[in-house]
Amino acid sequence: MPRRAPIGALLLVLACGPAQDPTSTTASAQPATTITAAASTTTASPTTSTTSAAPTTTAAPLLGLRYTTVVEDLPFPTVLVSRPGEDEIYFATKNGQVWKLGEGVILDIGDRVTNSGERGLLGMTFHPEDPSRLFLHYSDRNGDTAVSEFVDDGGFDAALERIFLQVSQPAANHNGGTIAFGPDGYLWIALGDGGGGGDTFGTGQTTADLLGGLLRLEVDATEPYEIPPDNPFTDGGGAPEVWAIGLRNPWRAAFDEDLIYIADVGQSNFEEINVAPTSAPALNYGWPVTEGLHCFEPAQGCDMAGITLPVVEVAHSDSGTCSITGGVVYRGSAIPELTGHYFYSDYCGGWLRSFVFDGAGASQQQDWTEQVGIPGPVVSFGHDAAGEVYVLTTETILRIDPVR
């Protein structure tokens, strides 16, 4: 069982199979390839503000998409978010820093973060009703998962940290990463299966362990947290924090209206994207029984009864794919033709694709790579307060803009 720390005590990414580590020191140092001519040349230093407002929509038809460089030369950005009530962009870097675009670093917890391979500062979110509350998800100095809160009292003080969840990590990979508030107001946390390969630690198909699970917590009540009353295992049968199981390495998940999109990194052959209602508890996303739409354990004739299968599967033989990077749904105004499109990519492939979830599966699937180019290893996605979508590589933040 996972360990929880008492109050005051003091997951990248993207794990491929056991023979691959796209966030190793070597991969992290890989320079981004040159963006194609379709991209803007607008650049800025990490602490220099650039125009992040969406371009004015015109009546001209949409000819395609391009990347606009917002900021570059960053130390491995991992997550980008907007702060409720503000237009500014905030992002985190793997080394334990939180940045405000145009101002630079506003919080540095690098002294308590293990920044190596898939470990580091992996997730960040603001409280939707109280934006003075900042929540981080990182690998502590022991390599274990820590989820903590900081409060803005005229600034964020690294010394004033409230760690409210700690989970032992038996290996250095498959830490998961996402932390976000759902439409229900609860804090959701995505954890990987503990690492190794092939579900080494047997966490994928158990409800008794937080690893390999999607967690759902109430953080507005009694410390350190409370269990939402409609969590599926509050009366036994599993850990009460667990909302869903069967995940291998859910590096990036995102909410849109009443849906959650979970991109789960595959093992040997297939990557997957799952979409489910946020009101549906106790779902089983299949790992290690399934990998994508296929049997994994056993390799043939597995029992898929009760498993929620992905709406999108991407084979490793497809365009250099190795480790899926989950994205976000477009809700901006600059590209109204793409409202409702979920954008996603892959760490190794670097391509850009989108689809619309139609309630049953993925429709309107499109590949935008020929237009936007491959900017390098794609680590993460985010959106600003206006709903415009951003793409994060190992050293650059780009915005998706229309070509008209």
C-alpha positions in Angstrom: 0.0 0.0 0.0 1.2 3.6 -0.6 2.4 5.7 2.3 0.9 9.0 3.2 3.0 11.5 5.1 1.6 13.4 8.0 0.9 17.1 7.6 4.1 19.1 7.4 6.2 16.2 6.1 8.1 16.8 3.9 5.0 11.8 -11.1 8.9 12.0 -17.3 7.6 11.4 -18.4 6.5 9.5 -21.1 7.9 6.0 -20.5 8.3 3.8 -23.4 9.1 0.1 -23.0 11.9 -0.8 -20.6 14.5 -0.5 -23.2 13.6 3.2 -23.9 13.8 6.3 -21.8 12.9 9.3 -23.8 13.6 11.6 -20.9 17.0 10.3 -20.0 19.8 12.8 -19.8 20.8 12.1 -23.4 17.2 12.6 -24.7 16.7 15.7 -22.7 19.7 17.3 -24.3 18.5 16.6 -27.8 18.1 19.9 -29.6 14.8 20.6 -31.2 14.8 20.2 -34.9 14.2 23.4 -37.0 10.5 24.3 -37.4 9.3 24.4 -41.0 8.8 27.7 -42.8 5.1 27.6 -41.8 6.1 28.6 -38.3 6.5 32.1 -37.0 9.9 33.5 -36.1 8.7 35.3 -33.0 10.9 34.3 -30.2 11.8 35.5 -26.7 14.1 34.7 -23.8 12.6 32.7 -21.0 11.9 35.8 -19.0 10.7 38.0 -21.8 7.0 38.3 -22.4 5.7 37.8 -26.0 2.4 38.3 -27.6 0.3 35.4 -26.3 -3.1 36.8 -27.2 -4.9 34.9 -29.9 -4.9 36.5 -33.4 -8.1 38.1 -34.6 -10.3 35.6 -36.4 -11.2 36.7 -39.9 -13.7 35.6 -42.4 -10.9 34.0 -44.5 -11.0 30.2 -44.8 -8.7 28.1 -42.7 -5.8 27.0 -44.9 -3.9 25.2 -42.2 -2.0 25.6 -38.9 1.4 26.9 -37.9 3.5 27.1 -34.7 4.4 30.4 -33.2 7.4 30.4 -30.9 6.4 31.9 -27.5 9.6 31.3 -25.5 12.7 29.1 -26.0 15.9 27.9 -24.3 14.0 26.6 -21.3 15.2 23.8 -19.0 12.6 21.1 -20.0 9.1 22.6 -19.5 6.6 19.9 -18.4 3.3 21.6 -17.9 1.6 24.9 -18.9 -1.6 26.3 -17.3 -3.6 29.4 -16.9 -4.4 30.9 -13.5 -8.1 31.5 -12.9 -8.9 35.2 -13.1 -5.7 36.1 -15.0 -4.6 36.3 -18.6 -1.0 35.3 -17.8 0.6 32.0 -18.6 2.3 29.8 -15.9 4.5 26.8 -16.6 6.7 24.4 -14.7 10.1 23.0 -15.6 11.3 19.6 -14.7 14.1 20.9 -12.5 11.6 22.1 -9.9 10.8 25.6 -11.0 7.5 27.4 -11.5 7.6 30.3 -14.0 5.3 33.1 -14.9 5.6 34.1 -18.6 7.2 37.6 -18.7 8.5 37.5 -15.1 10.6 34.4 -14.8 10.8 32.0 -11.9 8.3 32.6 -9.1 8.8 29.4 -7.1 11.9 27.1 -6.9 11.7 23.8 -5.1 14.7 22.3 -7.0 16.4 21.4 -3.7 13.7 18.8 -2.9 13.1 17.4 -6.5 14.8 14.5 -8.1 15.4 15.6 -11.7 16.5 12.5 -13.5 15.0 10.5 -16.4 11.3 10.4 -15.8 11.5 12.0 -12.4 11.1 15.7 -11.7 8.5 18.4 -11.3 5.8 16.7 -13.4 2.4 18.3 -12.7 1.0 21.7 -11.7 -2.5 23.2 -11.3 -4.2 26.2 -9.6 -7.3 25.8 -7.5 -10.3 26.8 -9.7 -12.1 28.7 -7.0 -9.1 30.0 -5.0 -6.2 30.8 -7.4 -3.9 31.7 -4.6 -3.6 27.9 -4.0 -1.0 26.2 -6.2 -0.7 22.4 -6.3 2.4 20.5 -7.5 3.2 16.9 -8.3 6.9 16.0 -8.2 9.5 13.3 -7.5 11.0 14.0 -4.1 14.6 13.4 -3.1 13.9 9.7 -2.5 12.3 9.4 -5.9 8.9 9.0 -4.5 5.7 10.9 -5.5 4.9 14.0 -3.5 1.8 16.1 -4.0 1.8 19.4 -2.2 0.3 22.8 -1.9 1.7 26.4 -1.8 -0.3 29.5 -1.1 0.3 32.9 -2.7 0.6 35.4 0.1 2.2 38.2 -1.8 4.3 35.6 -3.5 4.9 31.9 -3.2 7.3 30.9 -0.4 9.2 27.6 -1.1 9.5 27.1 2.7 5.8 27.1 3.2 4.9 23.8 1.6 2.0 21.5 2.7 2.7 18.0 1.4 -0.6 16.0 1.7 0.1 12.9 -0.3 3.2 10.7 -0.7 3.4 7.5 -2.6 6.3 5.1 -2.7 7.8 4.6 -6.1 9.6 1.2 -6.5 11.3 2.2 -9.7 12.5 5.3 -11.5 10.0 5.2 -14.4 6.2 5.3 -14.9 5.6 8.1 -12.4 2.5 9.4 -14.2 2.3 13.1 -14.0 -1.0 14.8 -14.3 -2.6 16.7 -11.4 -5.8 18.7 -12.2 -9.1 19.8 -10.8 -12.1 18.1 -12.5 -15.4 19.7 -13.3 -16.6 18.2 -10.0 -14.2 20.4 -8.0 -12.1 17.5 -6.9 -8.4 17.1 -7.4 -7.5 14.2 -9.8 -4.0 12.7 -9.8 -2.7 10.2 -12.5 -0.2 7.7 -11.3 1.8 5.1 -13.3 2.2 1.4 -12.4 5.4 1.8 -10.5 7.9 1.2 -13.3 9.9 -1.6 -14.7 8.3 -3.3 -17.7 5.2 -5.5 -18.1 3.6 -4.3 -14.8 6.6 -5.5 -12.7 5.0 -4.7 -9.4 1.5 -6.0 -10.2 -0.3 -2.7 -9.6 -2.2 -2.4 -12.9 -5.2 -4.6 -12.1 -5.6 -4.1 -8.3 -7.8 -1.5 -6.6 -5.8 -1.8 -3.4 -2.8 0.2 -4.6 -2.6 3.8 -5.7 -0.1 3.0 -8.4 -1.6 2.4 -11.8 -4.6 4.3 -10.7 -6.5 7.5 -11.3 -7.0 9.2 -7.9 -9.7 11.7 -6.8 -9.4 13.7 -3.6 -11.3 16.4 -1.7 -8.7 19.0 -0.8 -11.0 21.7 0.6 -11.9 20.0 3.8 -10.2 18.3 6.7 -6.4 17.9 6.3 -4.6 16.3 4.7 -7.5 15.5 2.4 -10.9 13.8 2.4 -12.4 11.1 0.2 -15.2 12.2 -2.0 -18.3 10.3 -0.9 -19.0 8.9 -4.3 -15.5 7.4 -4.8 -16.1 3.8 -5.7 -14.2 2.1 -2.9 -15.2 4.1 0.1 -16.9 1.1 1.6 -14.0 -1.3 0.9 -12.8 -3.3 -2.0 -9.9 -1.0 -2.7 -8.1 2.1 -1.7 -10.6 4.9 -1.1 -8.6 7.4 -3.1 -8.8 5.3 -6.3 -11.3 6.3 -9.0 -10.1 4.1 -11.9 -7.4 1.5 -12.5 -5.5 -0.2 -15.3 -3.1 2.6 -16.3 0.5 2.1 -17.3 1.9 5.6 -17.4 -0.7 8.3 -17.8 1.7 11.1 -18.3 -0.9 13.6 -19.5 -4.7 13.7 -18.9 -7.0 16.6 -19.4 -10.6 17.6 -18.7 -13.1 19.0 -21.2 -16.6 19.7 -20.0 -17.8 16.4 -18.5 -15.1 14.2 -20.1 -11.6 13.2 -19.2 -9.0 12.4 -21.9 -6.2 10.1 -20.7 -3.2 9.4 -22.9 -1.5 6.3 -21.5 2.0 5.5 -22.6 2.4 2.0 -24.1 4.9 -0.8 -23.5 6.0 -2.5 -26.7 3.8 -1.8 -29.7 0.9 0.6 -29.0 0.1 3.9 -27.5 -3.5 4.8 -26.5 -5.9 7.6 -25.7 -8.9 6.9 -23.5 -12.0 9.2 -23.2 -14.6 8.7 -20.4 -17.2 10.6 -18.5 -16.0 12.1 -15.3 -19.1 10.7 -13.7 -18.2 7.1 -14.5 -16.4 5.4 -11.5 -14.3 2.2 -11.2 -13.4 2.0 -14.8 -10.6 -0.4 -15.8 -8.4 0.9 -18.6 -6.9 -2.6 -19.2 -3.1 -2.5 -18.4 -1.5 -5.1 -18.4 -4.2 -7.3 -19.8 -4.4 -4.9 -22.8 -2.0 -2.6 -24.6 -4.1 -0.3 -26.8 -6.8 -2.4 -28.5 -4.6 -5.6 -28.3 -4.0 -8.3 -25.7 -0.8 -7.9 -23.8 -0.9 -10.4 -21.0 -1.6 -13.0 -22.3 -0.6 -12.0 -25.8 -3.6 -14.0 -27.3 -7.1 -14.7 -26.0 -7.1 -12.2 -23.2 -10.4 -11.5 -21.4 -11.4 -7.9 -22.3 -14.7 -8.1 -20.4 -15.1 -5.0 -18.2 -12.2 -3.2 -19.8 -12.7 0.4 -21.2 -10.8 0.3 -24.5 -9.2 3.4 -26.0 -10.8 5.5 -28.6 -7.4 6.0 -30.4 -4.5 3.6 -30.8 -1.2 4.6 -32.3 1.3 1.9 -33.3 5.0 2.3 -32.7 5.5 1.6 -36.4 3.6 4.9 -37.2 5.9 7.8 -37.9 8.4 7.2 -35.2 5.9 6.9 -32.4 7.2 5.6 -29.0 5.6 7.5 -26.2 2.3 9.3 -26.5 2.0 12.9 -25.3 -1.6 13.7 -24.3 -3.0 17.1 -25.1 -6.0 19.3 -24.6 -9.3 20.1 -26.3 -9.4 23.4 -28.3 -11.8 25.9 -27.0 -10.3 29.1 -28.3 -11.6 31.8 -30.7 -8.8 32.1 -33.2 -9.6 28.7 -34.9 -13.4 28.2 -34.4 -13.3 25.6 -37.2 -11.4 23.3 -34.7 -13.6 23.8 -31.6 -13.8 20.5 -29.8 -10.7 19.0 -31.4 -8.4 17.2 -29.0 -4.7 17.9 -30.0 -2.1 15.3 -29.1 1.5 14.2 -30.1 4.3 11.8 -29.3 7.6 12.4 -27.6 9.7 10.6 -30.3 7.5 11.2 -33.4 7.0 14.9 -32.7 3.9 14.9 -35.0 0.7 16.9 -34.4 -2.7 15.3 -34.7 -6.3 15.9 -33.6 -9.7 14.3 -33.4 -13.2 15.0 -32.1 -14.8 12.7 -29.6 -18.3 12.1 -30.9 -19.6 10.3 -27.9 -18.7 6.9 -29.2 -15.2 7.2 -30.7 -12.8 9.5 -32.5 -14.1 11.3 -35.5 -12.7 14.0 -37.8 -9.2 12.7 -37.3 -6.5 14.9 -38.8 -2.8 15.0 -39.1 -1.3 18.5 -39.1 2.4 17.6 -39.1 3.1 18.5 -42.8 1.9 22.0 -42.1 3.5 22.7 -38.7 6.6 20.6 -38.9 8.3 18.6 -36.2 9.7 20.9 -33.5 11.5 18.2 -31.5 10.4 15.9 -28.7 6.9 17.0 -27.7 6.6 16.8 -23.9 3.2 18.4 -23.1 0.3 20.6 -24.0 -1.6 23.4 -22.3 -4.0 26.3 -23.0 -4.2 29.9 -21.9 -7.2 31.7 -20.4 -8.6 32.3 -23.9 -8.5 28.6 -24.8 -5.7 28.8 -27.3 -3.4 25.7 -27.3 0.3 25.5 -26.6 2.8 22.8 -27.3 5.8 22.2 -25.1 9.0 20.6 -26.3 12.1 19.9 -24.2 13.2 23.5 -24.5 10.5 25.5 -26.2 6.9 26.7 -25.8 4.9 27.0 -29.0 1.4 28.2 -29.8 -0.9 26.7 -32.4 -2.1 29.4 -34.7 -4.2 29.4 -37.9 -3.0 30.0 -41.4 -5.7 31.9 -43.4 
